[in-house]
Amino acid sequence: MNQEMKFKNIVAQYSNVAPEEITNNMRFREDLGFSSLDFMSFLGELEDTFDIELEESEVMKIVTIGEALELLENFQ
């Protein structure tokens, strides 16, 4: 499974959207229904899954799936 699909599978756990239906322009809160707590739990799971440490200042700028994927790619 590639990195993007792993990422989308994690996103799907916190929303009612199937991984294959998640697009890069979807917004976490408005389109996927993430609460603040969901988003923080999601970030923790990302850090564990991809063995990275996210900077809070960078994370707070993320609105869309595409922005989050771009940030994740910067760690690879």
N, CA, C, O and CB atoms as a CASP TS submission, in Angstrom:
PFRMAT TS
TARGET T0000
AUTHOR 0000-0000-0000
METHOD Language model
MODEL 1
PARENT N/A
ATOM      1  N   MET     1       0.855  -1.183   0.000  1.00  0.00           N
ATOM      2  CA  MET     1       0.000   0.000   0.000  1.00  0.00           C
ATOM      3  C   MET     1       0.899   1.244   0.000  1.00  0.00           C
ATOM      4  O   MET     1       1.827   1.356   0.802  1.00  0.00           O
ATOM      5  CB  MET     1      -0.972  -0.001   1.240  1.00  0.00           C
ATOM      6  N   ASN     2       0.607   2.165  -0.906  1.00  0.00           N
ATOM      7  CA  ASN     2       1.437   3.359  -0.974  1.00  0.00           C
ATOM      8  C   ASN     2       1.086   4.352   0.146  1.00  0.00           C
ATOM      9  O   ASN     2       0.084   4.199   0.845  1.00  0.00           O
ATOM     10  CB  ASN     2       1.279   4.029  -2.343  1.00  0.00           C
ATOM     11  N   GLN     3       1.919   5.344   0.288  1.00  0.00           N
ATOM     12  CA  GLN     3       1.778   6.326   1.372  1.00  0.00           C
ATOM     13  C   GLN     3       0.440   7.050   1.306  1.00  0.00           C
ATOM     14  O   GLN     3      -0.202   7.258   2.335  1.00  0.00           O
ATOM     15  CB  GLN     3       2.916   7.342   1.317  1.00  0.00           C
ATOM     16  N   GLU     4       0.015   7.433   0.114  1.00  0.00           N
ATOM     17  CA  GLU     4      -1.242   8.175  -0.013  1.00  0.00           C
ATOM     18  C   GLU     4      -2.431   7.323   0.422  1.00  0.00           C
ATOM     19  O   GLU     4      -3.335   7.827   1.088  1.00  0.00           O
ATOM     20  CB  GLU     4      -1.438   8.652  -1.458  1.00  0.00           C
ATOM     21  N   MET     5      -2.447   6.047   0.059  1.00  0.00           N
ATOM     22  CA  MET     5      -3.562   5.186   0.461  1.00  0.00           C
ATOM     23  C   MET     5      -3.536   4.912   1.968  1.00  0.00           C
ATOM     24  O   MET     5      -4.591   4.850   2.601  1.00  0.00           O
ATOM     25  CB  MET     5      -3.518   3.860  -0.316  1.00  0.00           C
ATOM     26  N   LYS     6      -2.351   4.748   2.542  1.00  0.00           N
ATOM     27  CA  LYS     6      -2.262   4.601   4.002  1.00  0.00           C
ATOM     28  C   LYS     6      -2.872   5.824   4.676  1.00  0.00           C
ATOM     29  O   LYS     6      -3.664   5.716   5.612  1.00  0.00           O
ATOM     30  CB  LYS     6      -0.783   4.411   4.456  1.00  0.00           C
ATOM     31  N   PHE     7      -2.478   6.994   4.170  1.00  0.00           N
ATOM     32  CA  PHE     7      -2.976   8.261   4.694  1.00  0.00           C
ATOM     33  C   PHE     7      -4.500   8.320   4.591  1.00  0.00           C
ATOM     34  O   PHE     7      -5.174   8.646   5.568  1.00  0.00           O
ATOM     35  CB  PHE     7      -2.341   9.444   3.940  1.00  0.00           C
ATOM     36  N   LYS     8      -5.042   8.007   3.419  1.00  0.00           N
ATOM     37  CA  LYS     8      -6.488   8.091   3.211  1.00  0.00           C
ATOM     38  C   LYS     8      -7.240   7.063   4.049  1.00  0.00           C
ATOM     39  O   LYS     8      -8.367   7.321   4.472  1.00  0.00           O
ATOM     40  CB  LYS     8      -6.820   7.897   1.736  1.00  0.00           C
ATOM     41  N   ASN     9      -6.639   5.910   4.295  1.00  0.00           N
ATOM     42  CA  ASN     9      -7.264   4.922   5.175  1.00  0.00           C
ATOM     43  C   ASN     9      -7.374   5.457   6.595  1.00  0.00           C
ATOM     44  O   ASN     9      -8.369   5.213   7.278  1.00  0.00           O
ATOM     45  CB  ASN     9      -6.468   3.610   5.165  1.00  0.00           C
ATOM     46  N   ILE    10      -6.358   6.185   7.039  1.00  0.00           N
ATOM     47  CA  ILE    10      -6.408   6.794   8.372  1.00  0.00           C
ATOM     48  C   ILE    10      -7.495   7.868   8.407  1.00  0.00           C
ATOM     49  O   ILE    10      -8.270   7.936   9.361  1.00  0.00           O
ATOM     50  CB  ILE    10      -5.025   7.402   8.756  1.00  0.00           C
ATOM     51  N   VAL    11      -7.555   8.704   7.375  1.00  0.00           N
ATOM     52  CA  VAL    11      -8.586   9.744   7.305  1.00  0.00           C
ATOM     53  C   VAL    11      -9.978   9.107   7.376  1.00  0.00           C
ATOM     54  O   VAL    11     -10.858   9.600   8.082  1.00  0.00           O
ATOM     55  CB  VAL    11      -8.436  10.579   6.000  1.00  0.00           C
ATOM     56  N   ALA    12     -10.165   8.023   6.649  1.00  0.00           N
ATOM     57  CA  ALA    12     -11.476   7.364   6.591  1.00  0.00           C
ATOM     58  C   ALA    12     -11.933   6.861   7.957  1.00  0.00           C
ATOM     59  O   ALA    12     -13.133   6.772   8.215  1.00  0.00           O
ATOM     60  CB  ALA    12     -11.432   6.202   5.610  1.00  0.00           C
ATOM     61  N   GLN    13     -10.989   6.534   8.828  1.00  0.00           N
ATOM     62  CA  GLN    13     -11.341   6.069  10.170  1.00  0.00           C
ATOM     63  C   GLN    13     -12.016   7.172  10.987  1.00  0.00           C
ATOM     64  O   GLN    13     -12.756   6.885  11.928  1.00  0.00           O
ATOM     65  CB  GLN    13     -10.091   5.570  10.899  1.00  0.00           C
ATOM     66  N   TYR    14     -11.763   8.421  10.631  1.00  0.00           N
ATOM     67  CA  TYR    14     -12.310   9.553  11.384  1.00  0.00           C
ATOM     68  C   TYR    14     -13.486  10.226  10.677  1.00  0.00           C
ATOM     69  O   TYR    14     -14.025  11.217  11.169  1.00  0.00           O
ATOM     70  CB  TYR    14     -11.222  10.574  11.633  1.00  0.00           C
ATOM     71  N   SER    15     -13.884   9.687   9.519  1.00  0.00           N
ATOM     72  CA  SER    15     -14.993  10.293   8.781  1.00  0.00           C
ATOM     73  C   SER    15     -15.905   9.192   8.249  1.00  0.00           C
ATOM     74  O   SER    15     -15.634   8.004   8.429  1.00  0.00           O
ATOM     75  CB  SER    15     -14.467  11.183   7.615  1.00  0.00           C
ATOM     76  N   ASN    16     -16.969   9.594   7.603  1.00  0.00           N
ATOM     77  CA  ASN    16     -17.894   8.632   6.991  1.00  0.00           C
ATOM     78  C   ASN    16     -17.661   8.534   5.493  1.00  0.00           C
ATOM     79  O   ASN    16     -18.583   8.231   4.736  1.00  0.00           O
ATOM     80  CB  ASN    16     -19.351   9.029   7.270  1.00  0.00           C
ATOM     81  N   VAL    17     -16.425   8.791   5.063  1.00  0.00           N
ATOM     82  CA  VAL    17     -16.083   8.767   3.641  1.00  0.00           C
ATOM     83  C   VAL    17     -15.106   7.625   3.399  1.00  0.00           C
ATOM     84  O   VAL    17     -14.130   7.473   4.135  1.00  0.00           O
ATOM     85  CB  VAL    17     -15.474  10.133   3.179  1.00  0.00           C
ATOM     86  N   ALA    18     -15.362   6.831   2.381  1.00  0.00           N
ATOM     87  CA  ALA    18     -14.481   5.711   2.041  1.00  0.00           C
ATOM     88  C   ALA    18     -13.147   6.249   1.513  1.00  0.00           C
ATOM     89  O   ALA    18     -13.117   7.298   0.869  1.00  0.00           O
ATOM     90  CB  ALA    18     -15.153   4.778   0.988  1.00  0.00           C
ATOM     91  N   PRO    19     -12.046   5.542   1.779  1.00  0.00           N
ATOM     92  CA  PRO    19     -10.717   6.021   1.350  1.00  0.00           C
ATOM     93  C   PRO    19     -10.652   6.358  -0.133  1.00  0.00           C
ATOM     94  O   PRO    19     -10.039   7.354  -0.517  1.00  0.00           O
ATOM     95  CB  PRO    19      -9.668   4.979   1.665  1.00  0.00           C
ATOM     96  N   GLU    20     -11.282   5.534  -0.971  1.00  0.00           N
ATOM     97  CA  GLU    20     -11.195   5.768  -2.414  1.00  0.00           C
ATOM     98  C   GLU    20     -12.015   6.970  -2.873  1.00  0.00           C
ATOM     99  O   GLU    20     -11.868   7.416  -4.011  1.00  0.00           O
ATOM    100  CB  GLU    20     -11.651   4.537  -3.159  1.00  0.00           C
ATOM    101  N   GLU    21     -12.871   7.497  -2.011  1.00  0.00           N
ATOM    102  CA  GLU    21     -13.688   8.672  -2.347  1.00  0.00           C
ATOM    103  C   GLU    21     -13.067   9.975  -1.836  1.00  0.00           C
ATOM    104  O   GLU    21     -13.570  11.058  -2.134  1.00  0.00           O
ATOM    105  CB  GLU    21     -15.093   8.513  -1.769  1.00  0.00           C
ATOM    106  N   ILE    22     -11.991   9.876  -1.080  1.00  0.00           N
ATOM    107  CA  ILE    22     -11.341  11.062  -0.524  1.00  0.00           C
ATOM    108  C   ILE    22     -10.476  11.718  -1.589  1.00  0.00           C
ATOM    109  O   ILE    22      -9.612  11.076  -2.185  1.00  0.00           O
ATOM    110  CB  ILE    22     -10.491  10.698   0.717  1.00  0.00           C
ATOM    111  N   THR    23     -10.718  13.002  -1.821  1.00  0.00           N
ATOM    112  CA  THR    23      -9.956  13.746  -2.829  1.00  0.00           C
ATOM    113  C   THR    23      -9.084  14.800  -2.163  1.00  0.00           C
ATOM    114  O   THR    23      -9.320  15.186  -1.018  1.00  0.00           O
ATOM    115  CB  THR    23     -10.903  14.407  -3.853  1.00  0.00           C
ATOM    116  N   ASN    24      -8.083  15.257  -2.887  1.00  0.00           N
ATOM    117  CA  ASN    24      -7.126  16.215  -2.331  1.00  0.00           C
ATOM    118  C   ASN    24      -7.737  17.565  -1.982  1.00  0.00           C
ATOM    119  O   ASN    24      -7.202  18.277  -1.132  1.00  0.00           O
ATOM    120  CB  ASN    24      -6.009  16.422  -3.300  1.00  0.00           C
ATOM    121  N   ASN    25      -8.842  17.930  -2.616  1.00  0.00           N
ATOM    122  CA  ASN    25      -9.431  19.241  -2.317  1.00  0.00           C
ATOM    123  C   ASN    25     -10.442  19.198  -1.175  1.00  0.00           C
ATOM    124  O   ASN    25     -10.999  20.234  -0.813  1.00  0.00           O
ATOM    125  CB  ASN    25     -10.099  19.794  -3.552  1.00  0.00           C
ATOM    126  N   MET    26     -10.689  18.024  -0.602  1.00  0.00           N
ATOM    127  CA  MET    26     -11.605  17.920   0.545  1.00  0.00           C
ATOM    128  C   MET    26     -10.993  18.582   1.775  1.00  0.00           C
ATOM    129  O   MET    26      -9.794  18.472   2.033  1.00  0.00           O
ATOM    130  CB  MET    26     -11.940  16.438   0.849  1.00  0.00           C
ATOM    131  N   ARG    27     -11.849  19.271   2.523  1.00  0.00           N
ATOM    132  CA  ARG    27     -11.412  19.940   3.751  1.00  0.00           C
ATOM    133  C   ARG    27     -11.755  19.052   4.942  1.00  0.00           C
ATOM    134  O   ARG    27     -12.809  18.417   4.982  1.00  0.00           O
ATOM    135  CB  ARG    27     -12.078  21.348   3.897  1.00  0.00           C
ATOM    136  N   PHE    28     -10.848  19.022   5.904  1.00  0.00           N
ATOM    137  CA  PHE    28     -11.030  18.145   7.060  1.00  0.00           C
ATOM    138  C   PHE    28     -12.311  18.456   7.822  1.00  0.00           C
ATOM    139  O   PHE    28     -13.095  17.550   8.106  1.00  0.00           O
ATOM    140  CB  PHE    28      -9.842  18.260   7.993  1.00  0.00           C
ATOM    141  N   ARG    29     -12.531  19.706   8.152  1.00  0.00           N
ATOM    142  CA  ARG    29     -13.697  20.059   8.977  1.00  0.00           C
ATOM    143  C   ARG    29     -14.990  20.111   8.154  1.00  0.00           C
ATOM    144  O   ARG    29     -15.969  19.444   8.487  1.00  0.00           O
ATOM    145  CB  ARG    29     -13.466  21.412   9.660  1.00  0.00           C
ATOM    146  N   GLU    30     -14.988  20.890   7.101  1.00  0.00           N
ATOM    147  CA  GLU    30     -16.213  21.145   6.353  1.00  0.00           C
ATOM    148  C   GLU    30     -16.693  19.930   5.558  1.00  0.00           C
ATOM    149  O   GLU    30     -17.886  19.624   5.561  1.00  0.00           O
ATOM    150  CB  GLU    30     -16.002  22.304   5.421  1.00  0.00           C
ATOM    151  N   ASP    31     -15.778  19.237   4.877  1.00  0.00           N
ATOM    152  CA  ASP    31     -16.172  18.143   4.001  1.00  0.00           C
ATOM    153  C   ASP    31     -16.149  16.777   4.681  1.00  0.00           C
ATOM    154  O   ASP    31     -16.944  15.901   4.341  1.00  0.00           O
ATOM    155  CB  ASP    31     -15.277  18.116   2.808  1.00  0.00           C
ATOM    156  N   LEU    32     -15.249  16.595   5.634  1.00  0.00           N
ATOM    157  CA  LEU    32     -15.093  15.288   6.269  1.00  0.00           C
ATOM    158  C   LEU    32     -15.648  15.234   7.690  1.00  0.00           C
ATOM    159  O   LEU    32     -15.721  14.161   8.289  1.00  0.00           O
ATOM    160  CB  LEU    32     -13.642  14.910   6.290  1.00  0.00           C
ATOM    161  N   GLY    33     -16.037  16.382   8.226  1.00  0.00           N
ATOM    162  CA  GLY    33     -16.684  16.415   9.530  1.00  0.00           C
ATOM    163  C   GLY    33     -15.766  16.219  10.727  1.00  0.00           C
ATOM    164  O   GLY    33     -16.222  15.825  11.800  1.00  0.00           O
ATOM    165  N   PHE    34     -14.479  16.489  10.553  1.00  0.00           N
ATOM    166  CA  PHE    34     -13.531  16.346  11.662  1.00  0.00           C
ATOM    167  C   PHE    34     -13.807  17.389  12.737  1.00  0.00           C
ATOM    168  O   PHE    34     -14.008  18.563  12.426  1.00  0.00           O
ATOM    169  CB  PHE    34     -12.080  16.473  11.158  1.00  0.00           C
ATOM    170  N   SER    35     -13.819  16.969  13.996  1.00  0.00           N
ATOM    171  CA  SER    35     -13.848  17.917  15.119  1.00  0.00           C
ATOM    172  C   SER    35     -12.395  18.238  15.463  1.00  0.00           C
ATOM    173  O   SER    35     -11.479  17.627  14.913  1.00  0.00           O
ATOM    174  CB  SER    35     -14.631  17.325  16.379  1.00  0.00           C
ATOM    175  N   SER    36     -12.184  19.174  16.351  1.00  0.00           N
ATOM    176  CA  SER    36     -10.810  19.492  16.781  1.00  0.00           C
ATOM    177  C   SER    36     -10.154  18.275  17.417  1.00  0.00           C
ATOM    178  O   SER    36      -8.973  18.013  17.189  1.00  0.00           O
ATOM    179  CB  SER    36     -10.807  20.675  17.776  1.00  0.00           C
ATOM    180  N   LEU    37     -10.908  17.540  18.205  1.00  0.00           N
ATOM    181  CA  LEU    37     -10.380  16.336  18.847  1.00  0.00           C
ATOM    182  C   LEU    37     -10.049  15.262  17.812  1.00  0.00           C
ATOM    183  O   LEU    37      -9.013  14.604  17.905  1.00  0.00           O
ATOM    184  CB  LEU    37     -11.387  15.790  19.869  1.00  0.00           C
ATOM    185  N   ASP    38     -10.934  15.087  16.825  1.00  0.00           N
ATOM    186  CA  ASP    38     -10.657  14.132  15.743  1.00  0.00           C
ATOM    187  C   ASP    38      -9.342  14.476  15.052  1.00  0.00           C
ATOM    188  O   ASP    38      -8.509  13.605  14.798  1.00  0.00           O
ATOM    189  CB  ASP    38     -11.811  14.121  14.715  1.00  0.00           C
ATOM    190  N   PHE    39      -9.174  15.758  14.754  1.00  0.00           N
ATOM    191  CA  PHE    39      -7.984  16.188  14.013  1.00  0.00           C
ATOM    192  C   PHE    39      -6.713  15.924  14.816  1.00  0.00           C
ATOM    193  O   PHE    39      -5.711  15.472  14.262  1.00  0.00           O
ATOM    194  CB  PHE    39      -8.082  17.680  13.659  1.00  0.00           C
ATOM    195  N   MET    40      -6.749  16.203  16.113  1.00  0.00           N
ATOM    196  CA  MET    40      -5.571  15.972  16.949  1.00  0.00           C
ATOM    197  C   MET    40      -5.272  14.471  17.074  1.00  0.00           C
ATOM    198  O   MET    40      -4.110  14.067  17.038  1.00  0.00           O
ATOM    199  CB  MET    40      -5.777  16.592  18.346  1.00  0.00           C
ATOM    200  N   SER    41      -6.305  13.658  17.220  1.00  0.00           N
ATOM    201  CA  SER    41      -6.120  12.202  17.279  1.00  0.00           C
ATOM    202  C   SER    41      -5.565  11.689  15.953  1.00  0.00           C
ATOM    203  O   SER    41      -4.675  10.838  15.926  1.00  0.00           O
ATOM    204  CB  SER    41      -7.456  11.490  17.613  1.00  0.00           C
ATOM    205  N   PHE    42      -6.094  12.210  14.873  1.00  0.00           N
ATOM    206  CA  PHE    42      -5.637  11.859  13.524  1.00  0.00           C
ATOM    207  C   PHE    42      -4.158  12.189  13.354  1.00  0.00           C
ATOM    208  O   PHE    42      -3.403  11.381  12.813  1.00  0.00           O
ATOM    209  CB  PHE    42      -6.472  12.597  12.460  1.00  0.00           C
ATOM    210  N   LEU    43      -3.738  13.363  13.809  1.00  0.00           N
ATOM    211  CA  LEU    43      -2.331  13.758  13.699  1.00  0.00           C
ATOM    212  C   LEU    43      -1.425  12.824  14.491  1.00  0.00           C
ATOM    213  O   LEU    43      -0.344  12.459  14.030  1.00  0.00           O
ATOM    214  CB  LEU    43      -2.145  15.195  14.182  1.00  0.00           C
ATOM    215  N   GLY    44      -1.867  12.440  15.677  1.00  0.00           N
ATOM    216  CA  GLY    44      -1.096  11.497  16.483  1.00  0.00           C
ATOM    217  C   GLY    44      -0.941  10.162  15.771  1.00  0.00           C
ATOM    218  O   GLY    44       0.129   9.554  15.797  1.00  0.00           O
ATOM    219  N   GLU    45      -2.010   9.715  15.139  1.00  0.00           N
ATOM    220  CA  GLU    45      -1.945   8.453  14.398  1.00  0.00           C
ATOM    221  C   GLU    45      -1.022   8.571  13.189  1.00  0.00           C
ATOM    222  O   GLU    45      -0.300   7.630  12.861  1.00  0.00           O
ATOM    223  CB  GLU    45      -3.348   8.026  13.948  1.00  0.00           C
ATOM    224  N   LEU    46      -1.045   9.723  12.530  1.00  0.00           N
ATOM    225  CA  LEU    46      -0.113   9.951  11.407  1.00  0.00           C
ATOM    226  C   LEU    46       1.332   9.860  11.874  1.00  0.00           C
ATOM    227  O   LEU    46       2.166   9.216  11.238  1.00  0.00           O
ATOM    228  CB  LEU    46      -0.368  11.329  10.757  1.00  0.00           C
ATOM    229  N   GLU    47       1.615  10.513  12.992  1.00  0.00           N
ATOM    230  CA  GLU    47       2.983  10.494  13.525  1.00  0.00           C
ATOM    231  C   GLU    47       3.430   9.069  13.828  1.00  0.00           C
ATOM    232  O   GLU    47       4.563   8.694  13.528  1.00  0.00           O
ATOM    233  CB  GLU    47       3.080  11.356  14.796  1.00  0.00           C
ATOM    234  N   ASP    48       2.547   8.278  14.419  1.00  0.00           N
ATOM    235  CA  ASP    48       2.886   6.894  14.753  1.00  0.00           C
ATOM    236  C   ASP    48       3.059   6.038  13.499  1.00  0.00           C
ATOM    237  O   ASP    48       4.024   5.283  13.384  1.00  0.00           O
ATOM    238  CB  ASP    48       1.808   6.290  15.651  1.00  0.00           C
ATOM    239  N   THR    49       2.132   6.158  12.576  1.00  0.00           N
ATOM    240  CA  THR    49       2.136   5.331  11.369  1.00  0.00           C
ATOM    241  C   THR    49       3.344   5.615  10.482  1.00  0.00           C
ATOM    242  O   THR    49       3.974   4.691   9.968  1.00  0.00           O
ATOM    243  CB  THR    49       0.859   5.556  10.579  1.00  0.00           C
ATOM    244  N   PHE    50       3.664   6.898  10.304  1.00  0.00           N
ATOM    245  CA  PHE    50       4.733   7.277   9.380  1.00  0.00           C
ATOM    246  C   PHE    50       6.051   7.600  10.083  1.00  0.00           C
ATOM    247  O   PHE    50       7.022   8.001   9.442  1.00  0.00           O
ATOM    248  CB  PHE    50       4.297   8.466   8.565  1.00  0.00           C
ATOM    249  N   ASP    51       6.077   7.422  11.407  1.00  0.00           N
ATOM    250  CA  ASP    51       7.278   7.666  12.207  1.00  0.00           C
ATOM    251  C   ASP    51       7.866   9.052  11.944  1.00  0.00           C
ATOM    252  O   ASP    51       9.037   9.203  11.595  1.00  0.00           O
ATOM    253  CB  ASP    51       8.324   6.597  11.916  1.00  0.00           C
ATOM    254  N   ILE    52       6.998  10.064  12.128  1.00  0.00           N
ATOM    255  CA  ILE    52       7.392  11.458  11.927  1.00  0.00           C
ATOM    256  C   ILE    52       6.985  12.270  13.141  1.00  0.00           C
ATOM    257  O   ILE    52       6.217  11.805  13.983  1.00  0.00           O
ATOM    258  CB  ILE    52       6.755  12.042  10.640  1.00  0.00           C
ATOM    259  N   GLU    53       7.506  13.488  13.226  1.00  0.00           N
ATOM    260  CA  GLU    53       7.091  14.420  14.267  1.00  0.00           C
ATOM    261  C   GLU    53       6.658  15.708  13.593  1.00  0.00           C
ATOM    262  O   GLU    53       7.467  16.403  12.979  1.00  0.00           O
ATOM    263  CB  GLU    53       8.236  14.678  15.299  1.00  0.00           C
ATOM    264  N   LEU    54       5.377  16.021  13.713  1.00  0.00           N
ATOM    265  CA  LEU    54       4.805  17.190  13.054  1.00  0.00           C
ATOM    266  C   LEU    54       4.974  18.433  13.920  1.00  0.00           C
ATOM    267  O   LEU    54       4.830  18.383  15.141  1.00  0.00           O
ATOM    268  CB  LEU    54       3.322  16.958  12.741  1.00  0.00           C
ATOM    269  N   GLU    55       5.281  19.541  13.267  1.00  0.00           N
ATOM    270  CA  GLU    55       5.402  20.831  13.954  1.00  0.00           C
ATOM    271  C   GLU    55       4.016  21.459  14.069  1.00  0.00           C
ATOM    272  O   GLU    55       3.294  21.554  13.076  1.00  0.00           O
ATOM    273  CB  GLU    55       6.386  21.788  13.196  1.00  0.00           C
ATOM    274  N   GLU    56       3.647  21.880  15.254  1.00  0.00           N
ATOM    275  CA  GLU    56       2.324  22.456  15.474  1.00  0.00           C
ATOM    276  C   GLU    56       2.076  23.661  14.569  1.00  0.00           C
ATOM    277  O   GLU    56       0.965  23.836  14.069  1.00  0.00           O
ATOM    278  CB  GLU    56       2.164  22.861  16.934  1.00  0.00           C
ATOM    279  N   SER    57       3.089  24.489  14.354  1.00  0.00           N
ATOM    280  CA  SER    57       2.920  25.679  13.521  1.00  0.00           C
ATOM    281  C   SER    57       2.562  25.303  12.080  1.00  0.00           C
ATOM    282  O   SER    57       1.795  26.014  11.430  1.00  0.00           O
ATOM    283  CB  SER    57       4.198  26.526  13.541  1.00  0.00           C
ATOM    284  N   GLU    58       3.109  24.199  11.578  1.00  0.00           N
ATOM    285  CA  GLU    58       2.801  23.737  10.222  1.00  0.00           C
ATOM    286  C   GLU    58       1.426  23.081  10.166  1.00  0.00           C
ATOM    287  O   GLU    58       0.668  23.281   9.217  1.00  0.00           O
ATOM    288  CB  GLU    58       3.874  22.753   9.734  1.00  0.00           C
ATOM    289  N   VAL    59       1.118  22.306  11.180  1.00  0.00           N
ATOM    290  CA  VAL    59      -0.139  21.554  11.228  1.00  0.00           C
ATOM    291  C   VAL    59      -1.340  22.498  11.261  1.00  0.00           C
ATOM    292  O   VAL    59      -2.370  22.207  10.653  1.00  0.00           O
ATOM    293  CB  VAL    59      -0.162  20.625  12.455  1.00  0.00           C
ATOM    294  N   MET    60      -1.220  23.614  11.956  1.00  0.00           N
ATOM    295  CA  MET    60      -2.342  24.538  12.095  1.00  0.00           C
ATOM    296  C   MET    60      -2.721  25.208  10.776  1.00  0.00           C
ATOM    297  O   MET    60      -3.807  25.777  10.668  1.00  0.00           O
ATOM    298  CB  MET    60      -2.009  25.594  13.120  1.00  0.00           C
ATOM    299  N   LYS    61      -1.855  25.151   9.782  1.00  0.00           N
ATOM    300  CA  LYS    61      -2.127  25.742   8.473  1.00  0.00           C
ATOM    301  C   LYS    61      -2.896  24.788   7.562  1.00  0.00           C
ATOM    302  O   LYS    61      -3.417  25.204   6.527  1.00  0.00           O
ATOM    303  CB  LYS    61      -0.824  26.152   7.804  1.00  0.00           C
ATOM    304  N   ILE    62      -2.970  23.520   7.937  1.00  0.00           N
ATOM    305  CA  ILE    62      -3.575  22.505   7.079  1.00  0.00           C
ATOM    306  C   ILE    62      -5.095  22.611   7.090  1.00  0.00           C
ATOM    307  O   ILE    62      -5.725  22.632   8.147  1.00  0.00           O
ATOM    308  CB  ILE    62      -3.144  21.106   7.522  1.00  0.00           C
ATOM    309  N   VAL    63      -5.665  22.678   5.897  1.00  0.00           N
ATOM    310  CA  VAL    63      -7.118  22.730   5.747  1.00  0.00           C
ATOM    311  C   VAL    63      -7.605  21.564   4.894  1.00  0.00           C
ATOM    312  O   VAL    63      -8.651  20.979   5.178  1.00  0.00           O
ATOM    313  CB  VAL    63      -7.553  24.069   5.121  1.00  0.00           C
ATOM    314  N   THR    64      -6.847  21.222   3.845  1.00  0.00           N
ATOM    315  CA  THR    64      -7.292  20.191   2.897  1.00  0.00           C
ATOM    316  C   THR    64      -6.438  18.925   2.973  1.00  0.00           C
ATOM    317  O   THR    64      -5.345  18.919   3.538  1.00  0.00           O
ATOM    318  CB  THR    64      -7.262  20.743   1.475  1.00  0.00           C
ATOM    319  N   ILE    65      -6.967  17.870   2.392  1.00  0.00           N
ATOM    320  CA  ILE    65      -6.245  16.604   2.282  1.00  0.00           C
ATOM    321  C   ILE    65      -4.949  16.815   1.506  1.00  0.00           C
ATOM    322  O   ILE    65      -3.903  16.296   1.894  1.00  0.00           O
ATOM    323  CB  ILE    65      -7.123  15.527   1.593  1.00  0.00           C
ATOM    324  N   GLY    66      -5.009  17.565   0.425  1.00  0.00           N
ATOM    325  CA  GLY    66      -3.832  17.821  -0.397  1.00  0.00           C
ATOM    326  C   GLY    66      -2.727  18.517   0.384  1.00  0.00           C
ATOM    327  O   GLY    66      -1.553  18.181   0.236  1.00  0.00           O
ATOM    328  N   GLU    67      -3.095  19.478   1.208  1.00  0.00           N
ATOM    329  CA  GLU    67      -2.090  20.178   2.033  1.00  0.00           C
ATOM    330  C   GLU    67      -1.440  19.220   3.020  1.00  0.00           C
ATOM    331  O   GLU    67      -0.233  19.285   3.252  1.00  0.00           O
ATOM    332  CB  GLU    67      -2.734  21.358   2.794  1.00  0.00           C
ATOM    333  N   ALA    68      -2.233  18.337   3.597  1.00  0.00           N
ATOM    334  CA  ALA    68      -1.689  17.368   4.552  1.00  0.00           C
ATOM    335  C   ALA    68      -0.766  16.376   3.847  1.00  0.00           C
ATOM    336  O   ALA    68       0.285  16.024   4.381  1.00  0.00           O
ATOM    337  CB  ALA    68      -2.828  16.617   5.269  1.00  0.00           C
ATOM    338  N   LEU    69      -1.146  15.926   2.664  1.00  0.00           N
ATOM    339  CA  LEU    69      -0.296  15.009   1.904  1.00  0.00           C
ATOM    340  C   LEU    69       1.026  15.663   1.510  1.00  0.00           C
ATOM    341  O   LEU    69       2.078  15.025   1.540  1.00  0.00           O
ATOM    342  CB  LEU    69      -1.028  14.526   0.656  1.00  0.00           C
ATOM    343  N   GLU    70       0.958  16.935   1.143  1.00  0.00           N
ATOM    344  CA  GLU    70       2.168  17.677   0.780  1.00  0.00           C
ATOM    345  C   GLU    70       3.110  17.781   1.977  1.00  0.00           C
ATOM    346  O   GLU    70       4.319  17.595   1.839  1.00  0.00           O
ATOM    347  CB  GLU    70       1.807  19.086   0.260  1.00  0.00           C
ATOM    348  N   LEU    71       2.559  18.073   3.135  1.00  0.00           N
ATOM    349  CA  LEU    71       3.367  18.140   4.350  1.00  0.00           C
ATOM    350  C   LEU    71       3.991  16.775   4.647  1.00  0.00           C
ATOM    351  O   LEU    71       5.164  16.691   5.011  1.00  0.00           O
ATOM    352  CB  LEU    71       2.511  18.614   5.547  1.00  0.00           C
ATOM    353  N   LEU    72       3.223  15.736   4.496  1.00  0.00           N
ATOM    354  CA  LEU    72       3.709  14.374   4.737  1.00  0.00           C
ATOM    355  C   LEU    72       4.841  14.020   3.768  1.00  0.00           C
ATOM    356  O   LEU    72       5.821  13.388   4.164  1.00  0.00           O
ATOM    357  CB  LEU    72       2.555  13.358   4.600  1.00  0.00           C
ATOM    358  N   GLU    73       4.709  14.421   2.510  1.00  0.00           N
ATOM    359  CA  GLU    73       5.746  14.145   1.519  1.00  0.00           C
ATOM    360  C   GLU    73       7.069  14.822   1.864  1.00  0.00           C
ATOM    361  O   GLU    73       8.135  14.325   1.501  1.00  0.00           O
ATOM    362  CB  GLU    73       5.285  14.594   0.147  1.00  0.00           C
ATOM    363  N   ASN    74       7.005  15.938   2.552  1.00  0.00           N
ATOM    364  CA  ASN    74       8.225  16.649   2.938  1.00  0.00           C
ATOM    365  C   ASN    74       9.067  15.836   3.945  1.00  0.00           C
ATOM    366  O   ASN    74      10.255  16.104   4.122  1.00  0.00           O
ATOM    367  CB  ASN    74       7.862  18.018   3.540  1.00  0.00           C
ATOM    368  N   PHE    75       8.455  14.864   4.586  1.00  0.00           N
ATOM    369  CA  PHE    75       9.177  14.034   5.552  1.00  0.00           C
ATOM    370  C   PHE    75       9.846  12.837   4.888  1.00  0.00           C
ATOM    371  O   PHE    75      10.699  12.193   5.499  1.00  0.00           O
ATOM    372  CB  PHE    75       8.231  13.553   6.640  1.00  0.00           C
ATOM    373  N   GLN    76       9.478  12.534   3.661  1.00  0.00           N
ATOM    374  CA  GLN    76      10.003  11.344   2.993  1.00  0.00           C
ATOM    375  C   GLN    76      11.279  11.635   2.219  1.00  0.00           C
ATOM    376  O   GLN    76      11.845  10.734   1.600  1.00  0.00           O
ATOM    377  CB  GLN    76       8.961  10.771   2.059  1.00  0.00           C
TER
END
